[in-house]
């Protein structure tokens, strides 16, 4: 009897969300200064879509980084891998 193990793989892209009412136009303006059409384009240039499998996929799906962009002590931004 043969047991086949199938490793799950997904294509992931970096994604983000603004939190606590932070205005996305500030991020888009920063991206524009750097020559990108918007913040999405900027992130895609840094982190192109990538296929993750097995343990690497598990690790990617657990990534969630938050930041306080305006220094008020509240997280304004969260980035993560969106895997499908």
N, C-alpha and C positions, 0 to 999 in steps of 0.2 A: 504494500500500500504506500502511495506517495502522498505526502502532505505538501501542498503548495502554499507558500506565504506570499501574499500580495502586499507590497508596500504602497501605502496611500501617498499620492502626490497631488499637489494643487499648485496652480499658478497664482502668485500673490503680487499685489502692487501696494506700494506705500500709500496710505491715505491719512486724512486728518479731519479733525472737527474742532470748531471753536467752542469754548465753554464760557459759561457765566456772562453771556451777552457781549463777548469780545467781538469787535467789528472786523469782519474778513477783509474789508477794504484796506486796512492797514497792512495786512500781509500781501495783498495784491499790489499795493503801492511799492512795498519793498521789493517784490519780484520784478516789477516794472523797472525800477532803478537798476536792477542787475541784468536787464535785457530780456526778461521773460514776459509772456503775455499775461500770466497770472500765477498764483502760488502753486496751483496744481502742476503747471508746466515746469516750474522750478524744481519741485519735489521729484517729478518724473525724470528730470535730467540727472539728479543725484542718485536716485534709487529706481532703476528701470525694473519693469515686471520681471519676476524670477520664479522658477519652479522650485518648490521645496518638497522633500519627501521624508517620511519617517520621523526620526527625532528632530531633524532640522525644521520640518513643518510644524511639529509640536512647539518648538521654541519660537518660531516666527509668529504663530498664532497667539502666543502669550505676551508678545511685545506690546507695551502700552506706555509711552513716554509722555509726560505732561510737563508744561512749563508755564511760568508766570512771566508773560511777555511785557507787562506794563509796570511791574514792580509793586503791585498793590497787595501782595501776599495771597492772591487767589489764582489758581490755575486757569489760564486763558486758552490753552491749546493742548490737544492730545494727538499724537501721531501713532500709527499702528499699521501692521500688515493686514490688508484685506484679501483673504484667500478664498478662491472658488474652485 
